[in-house]
């Protein structure tokens, strides 16, 4: 685990803080209502990473049948490069495996080189490009896949 950080399941009381972090990071951010609607679903799990200052990052994954889709992995700008994103991703992979997933998919902005490098480090491979997937600003997405070895 990243030094000084604790990974735990996201709770309803965390939604306001997570939404604020999301607004800081992403132009097309989640609303509190959107986060709540995913948090209460049976097929979705969100995790948060917290330190002495509170929540520093979060991630989410949706599982269906033998597949999982990573919805988001995000770390506050002032808390990056401390291993938080890596630990969050590791925990998501473990949860997806425990739910019986054989493959994990995600989309990432084509210009987000640090995120793509992290995913590649874990063994994700690029499947293709989704044109105009992101808005504000418009950007293509790289679709990536991770095959779970059971």
C-alpha positions as CSV (number, residue, x, y, z in Angstrom):
1,X,0.0,0.0,0.0
2,X,1.1,3.6,-0.7
3,X,2.8,5.0,2.5
4,X,0.4,6.9,4.7
5,X,-2.7,6.0,2.8
6,X,-5.6,3.7,3.5
7,X,-7.8,2.2,0.8
8,X,-11.4,1.6,1.7
9,X,-14.9,1.3,0.2
10,X,-16.5,4.6,-0.6
11,X,-19.4,5.5,1.6
12,X,-22.4,7.8,1.0
13,X,-20.8,10.4,3.3
14,X,-17.8,10.6,0.9
15,X,-19.8,11.6,-2.2
16,X,-19.5,15.4,-1.6
17,X,-15.7,15.3,-1.3
18,X,-15.3,12.8,-4.2
19,X,-17.4,15.1,-6.4
20,X,-15.3,18.1,-5.5
21,X,-12.1,16.2,-6.4
22,X,-13.7,15.1,-9.6
23,X,-14.5,18.7,-10.5
24,X,-10.9,19.7,-9.8
25,X,-9.5,17.0,-12.1
26,X,-12.0,16.5,-14.9
27,X,-13.9,19.1,-17.0
28,X,-16.7,16.6,-17.6
29,X,-16.9,15.7,-13.9
30,X,-19.4,13.5,-12.0
31,X,-22.3,15.2,-10.2
32,X,-23.1,14.1,-6.6
33,X,-26.3,12.6,-7.9
34,X,-24.4,10.6,-10.6
35,X,-21.9,9.3,-8.0
36,X,-24.8,8.4,-5.7
37,X,-26.6,6.5,-8.5
38,X,-23.6,4.4,-9.2
39,X,-22.6,3.9,-5.5
40,X,-25.9,2.3,-4.7
41,X,-25.8,-0.2,-7.6
42,X,-25.1,-3.8,-6.8
43,X,-22.8,-4.2,-9.8
44,X,-20.6,-1.3,-9.0
45,X,-17.9,-0.7,-6.4
46,X,-16.1,2.6,-5.6
47,X,-13.0,2.8,-3.4
48,X,-11.3,5.8,-1.9
49,X,-7.8,6.5,-0.7
50,X,-7.4,8.6,2.3
51,X,-4.6,10.1,4.4
52,X,-4.5,12.5,7.3
53,X,-6.0,15.2,5.1
54,X,-9.0,13.2,4.0
55,X,-9.8,11.6,0.6
56,X,-6.9,11.9,-1.8
57,X,-8.2,9.7,-4.6
58,X,-10.9,7.3,-5.7
59,X,-11.8,4.7,-8.3
60,X,-14.8,2.8,-9.5
61,X,-15.5,-0.4,-11.3
62,X,-18.6,-2.0,-12.7
63,X,-18.8,-5.8,-12.9
64,X,-21.2,-7.8,-15.1
65,X,-21.0,-11.5,-15.8
66,X,-17.3,-12.2,-16.5
67,X,-16.3,-8.7,-17.4
68,X,-15.5,-5.5,-15.5
69,X,-15.3,-1.9,-16.7
70,X,-13.2,0.6,-14.8
71,X,-15.3,3.7,-14.6
72,X,-12.6,6.0,-13.1
73,X,-9.3,6.2,-11.4
74,X,-8.4,9.7,-10.1
75,X,-6.0,11.2,-7.6
76,X,-5.9,14.9,-6.5
77,X,-3.2,16.9,-8.3
78,X,-1.3,17.6,-5.0
79,X,-1.2,13.9,-4.1
80,X,0.0,12.4,-7.3
81,X,3.3,10.4,-7.6
82,X,2.8,8.8,-4.2
83,X,1.5,5.4,-5.4
84,X,-2.1,6.1,-4.7
85,X,-3.4,5.5,-8.3
86,X,-1.3,2.3,-8.5
87,X,-2.8,1.0,-5.2
88,X,-6.3,1.9,-6.2
89,X,-5.9,0.1,-9.6
90,X,-4.4,-2.9,-7.8
91,X,-7.4,-3.1,-5.5
92,X,-9.9,-2.8,-8.4
93,X,-8.2,-5.6,-10.2
94,X,-8.4,-7.8,-7.1
95,X,-12.1,-7.0,-6.6
96,X,-12.9,-7.7,-10.3
97,X,-11.1,-11.0,-10.0
98,X,-13.0,-11.9,-6.8
99,X,-16.3,-11.1,-8.7
100,X,-15.3,-13.6,-11.3
101,X,-14.2,-11.2,-14.1
102,X,-12.0,-12.7,-16.8
103,X,-11.4,-9.4,-18.5
104,X,-11.2,-5.7,-17.4
105,X,-11.8,-2.9,-19.8
106,X,-11.3,0.9,-19.6
107,X,-11.1,4.0,-21.7
108,X,-8.4,6.6,-21.2
109,X,-7.8,9.9,-23.0
110,X,-5.3,9.5,-25.8
111,X,-3.2,12.3,-24.4
112,X,-3.1,11.0,-20.8
113,X,0.4,9.4,-21.0
114,X,0.9,8.9,-17.3
115,X,-2.4,6.9,-17.0
116,X,-1.7,4.9,-20.1
117,X,1.8,4.1,-18.7
118,X,0.3,3.0,-15.4
119,X,-2.2,0.7,-17.1
120,X,0.5,-0.8,-19.3
121,X,2.6,-1.5,-16.2
122,X,-0.2,-3.6,-14.9
123,X,-0.5,-5.5,-18.2
124,X,-3.3,-3.7,-19.9
125,X,-3.1,-3.8,-23.7
126,X,-4.5,-1.3,-26.2
127,X,-7.5,-2.6,-28.2
128,X,-8.3,0.5,-30.3
129,X,-9.5,4.1,-30.5
130,X,-12.9,5.5,-29.8
131,X,-13.1,8.7,-31.8
132,X,-14.5,11.8,-30.0
133,X,-15.3,9.8,-26.8
134,X,-14.5,12.6,-24.4
135,X,-15.8,16.1,-24.4
136,X,-14.6,19.4,-22.9
137,X,-12.2,19.2,-24.6
138,X,-13.1,16.7,-27.3
139,X,-10.6,13.9,-27.4
140,X,-10.3,10.3,-28.6
141,X,-10.1,7.5,-26.1
142,X,-7.9,4.5,-26.1
143,X,-9.7,1.3,-25.1
144,X,-7.6,-1.0,-23.0
145,X,-8.0,-4.6,-21.8
146,X,-6.6,-6.6,-18.9
147,X,-6.9,-10.4,-18.9
148,X,-7.2,-11.9,-15.4
149,X,-5.3,-15.0,-14.8
150,X,-7.3,-17.2,-12.5
